[in-house]
Amino acid sequence: PPGAVVVQTLANGWSNVAHLGAAGPLPTAFTYLPPWESAYSWDPTKPAFDGRSGAYRRAFSDAPPFINDWTAVATYDTYWVYGTGGNIAVSNPNPPPGRVVSLKAGWNNFVYTGTTKAVADALSEVTGKFTQVLQYENPTGKWLSYLPGQPRFGQDFGGLFKLKVYWIYMTEAGSITMN
């Protein structure tokens, strides 16, 4: 598990990040980031232009406030940030056991706060309700994939790690309790 400080590596460009600091207004809550231009948070309930649900909320570091529709960040929010690469280090928020994440049908981006477990065990509460779990490697720009029911040699990873960011595709809504 992570120690007293959690380090996330950012690419020079796009990175998928967990907000592990205190909740606050944007852009000031992102003081721990190296210089950045834009940040996008996936909202599976935001109406998309085509009438479906799921769209990004956006914040720009130097834009007038009326341009941004993502105005505040909460601890454990996930987001994409475009900016300068490097490492960000924040104090471990030491998530309490029992944190519940509600997942909507479609794609969801979340921070796993439970103890390290095999993917099937970590997501046992939503077994049969998801078809894929993804992890984006910021330094390399590569996507790693886990497909339930596939043999281990067909997977890019086999476990969920505490305070790491993942994407999950849900065929129906569900929730996971992280212990």
Secondary structure as a PSIPRED ss2 file (coil, helix, strand):
# PSIPRED VFORMAT (PSIPRED V4.0)

   1 P C   1.000  0.000  0.000
   2 P C   1.000  0.000  0.000
   3 G C   1.000  0.000  0.000
   4 A C   1.000  0.000  0.000
   5 V E   0.000  0.000  1.000
   6 V E   0.000  0.000  1.000
   7 V E   0.000  0.000  1.000
   8 Q E   0.000  0.000  1.000
   9 T E   0.000  0.000  1.000
  10 L E   0.000  0.000  1.000
  11 A C   1.000  0.000  0.000
  12 N C   1.000  0.000  0.000
  13 G E   0.000  0.000  1.000
  14 W E   0.000  0.000  1.000
  15 S E   0.000  0.000  1.000
  16 N E   0.000  0.000  1.000
  17 V E   0.000  0.000  1.000
  18 A E   0.000  0.000  1.000
  19 H C   1.000  0.000  0.000
  20 L C   1.000  0.000  0.000
  21 G C   1.000  0.000  0.000
  22 A C   1.000  0.000  0.000
  23 A C   1.000  0.000  0.000
  24 G E   0.000  0.000  1.000
  25 P E   0.000  0.000  1.000
  26 L C   1.000  0.000  0.000
  27 P C   1.000  0.000  0.000
  28 T H   0.000  1.000  0.000
  29 A H   0.000  1.000  0.000
  30 F H   0.000  1.000  0.000
  31 T C   1.000  0.000  0.000
  32 Y C   1.000  0.000  0.000
  33 L C   1.000  0.000  0.000
  34 P C   1.000  0.000  0.000
  35 P C   1.000  0.000  0.000
  36 W E   0.000  0.000  1.000
  37 E E   0.000  0.000  1.000
  38 S E   0.000  0.000  1.000
  39 A E   0.000  0.000  1.000
  40 Y E   0.000  0.000  1.000
  41 S E   0.000  0.000  1.000
  42 W E   0.000  0.000  1.000
  43 D E   0.000  0.000  1.000
  44 P E   0.000  0.000  1.000
  45 T E   0.000  0.000  1.000
  46 K E   0.000  0.000  1.000
  47 P E   0.000  0.000  1.000
  48 A C   1.000  0.000  0.000
  49 F C   1.000  0.000  0.000
  50 D C   1.000  0.000  0.000
  51 G C   1.000  0.000  0.000
  52 R C   1.000  0.000  0.000
  53 S E   0.000  0.000  1.000
  54 G E   0.000  0.000  1.000
  55 A E   0.000  0.000  1.000
  56 Y E   0.000  0.000  1.000
  57 R E   0.000  0.000  1.000
  58 R E   0.000  0.000  1.000
  59 A E   0.000  0.000  1.000
  60 F E   0.000  0.000  1.000
  61 S C   1.000  0.000  0.000
  62 D C   1.000  0.000  0.000
  63 A C   1.000  0.000  0.000
  64 P C   1.000  0.000  0.000
  65 P H   0.000  1.000  0.000
  66 F H   0.000  1.000  0.000
  67 I H   0.000  1.000  0.000
  68 N C   1.000  0.000  0.000
  69 D C   1.000  0.000  0.000
  70 W C   1.000  0.000  0.000
  71 T C   1.000  0.000  0.000
  72 A E   0.000  0.000  1.000
  73 V E   0.000  0.000  1.000
  74 A C   1.000  0.000  0.000
  75 T C   1.000  0.000  0.000
  76 Y C   1.000  0.000  0.000
  77 D C   1.000  0.000  0.000
  78 T E   0.000  0.000  1.000
  79 Y E   0.000  0.000  1.000
  80 W E   0.000  0.000  1.000
  81 V E   0.000  0.000  1.000
  82 Y E   0.000  0.000  1.000
  83 G E   0.000  0.000  1.000
  84 T C   1.000  0.000  0.000
  85 G C   1.000  0.000  0.000
  86 G E   0.000  0.000  1.000
  87 N E   0.000  0.000  1.000
  88 I E   0.000  0.000  1.000
  89 A E   0.000  0.000  1.000
  90 V E   0.000  0.000  1.000
  91 S E   0.000  0.000  1.000
  92 N C   1.000  0.000  0.000
  93 P C   1.000  0.000  0.000
  94 N C   1.000  0.000  0.000
  95 P C   1.000  0.000  0.000
  96 P C   1.000  0.000  0.000
  97 P C   1.000  0.000  0.000
  98 G C   1.000  0.000  0.000
  99 R E   0.000  0.000  1.000
 100 V E   0.000  0.000  1.000
 101 V E   0.000  0.000  1.000
 102 S E   0.000  0.000  1.000
 103 L E   0.000  0.000  1.000
 104 K C   1.000  0.000  0.000
 105 A C   1.000  0.000  0.000
 106 G E   0.000  0.000  1.000
 107 W E   0.000  0.000  1.000
 108 N E   0.000  0.000  1.000
 109 N E   0.000  0.000  1.000
 110 F E   0.000  0.000  1.000
 111 V E   0.000  0.000  1.000
 112 Y E   0.000  0.000  1.000
 113 T C   1.000  0.000  0.000
 114 G C   1.000  0.000  0.000
 115 T C   1.000  0.000  0.000
 116 T C   1.000  0.000  0.000
 117 K E   0.000  0.000  1.000
 118 A E   0.000  0.000  1.000
 119 V H   0.000  1.000  0.000
 120 A H   0.000  1.000  0.000
 121 D H   0.000  1.000  0.000
 122 A H   0.000  1.000  0.000
 123 L C   1.000  0.000  0.000
 124 S H   0.000  1.000  0.000
 125 E H   0.000  1.000  0.000
 126 V H   0.000  1.000  0.000
 127 T C   1.000  0.000  0.000
 128 G C   1.000  0.000  0.000
 129 K C   1.000  0.000  0.000
 130 F E   0.000  0.000  1.000
 131 T E   0.000  0.000  1.000
 132 Q E   0.000  0.000  1.000
 133 V E   0.000  0.000  1.000
 134 L E   0.000  0.000  1.000
 135 Q E   0.000  0.000  1.000
 136 Y E   0.000  0.000  1.000
 137 E E   0.000  0.000  1.000
 138 N C   1.000  0.000  0.000
 139 P C   1.000  0.000  0.000
 140 T C   1.000  0.000  0.000
 141 G C   1.000  0.000  0.000
 142 K E   0.000  0.000  1.000
 143 W E   0.000  0.000  1.000
 144 L E   0.000  0.000  1.000
 145 S E   0.000  0.000  1.000
 146 Y E   0.000  0.000  1.000
 147 L C   1.000  0.000  0.000
 148 P C   1.000  0.000  0.000
 149 G C   1.000  0.000  0.000
 150 Q C   1.000  0.000  0.000
 151 P C   1.000  0.000  0.000
 152 R H   0.000  1.000  0.000
 153 F H   0.000  1.000  0.000
 154 G H   0.000  1.000  0.000
 155 Q C   1.000  0.000  0.000
 156 D C   1.000  0.000  0.000
 157 F C   1.000  0.000  0.000
 158 G C   1.000  0.000  0.000
 159 G E   0.000  0.000  1.000
 160 L E   0.000  0.000  1.000
 161 F C   1.000  0.000  0.000
 162 K C   1.000  0.000  0.000
 163 L C   1.000  0.000  0.000
 164 K E   0.000  0.000  1.000
 165 V E   0.000  0.000  1.000
 166 Y E   0.000  0.000  1.000
 167 W E   0.000  0.000  1.000
 168 I E   0.000  0.000  1.000
 169 Y E   0.000  0.000  1.000
 170 M E   0.000  0.000  1.000
 171 T C   1.000  0.000  0.000
 172 E C   1.000  0.000  0.000
 173 A C   1.000  0.000  0.000
 174 G E   0.000  0.000  1.000
 175 S E   0.000  0.000  1.000
 176 I E   0.000  0.000  1.000
 177 T E   0.000  0.000  1.000
 178 M E   0.000  0.000  1.000
 179 N C   1.000  0.000  0.000
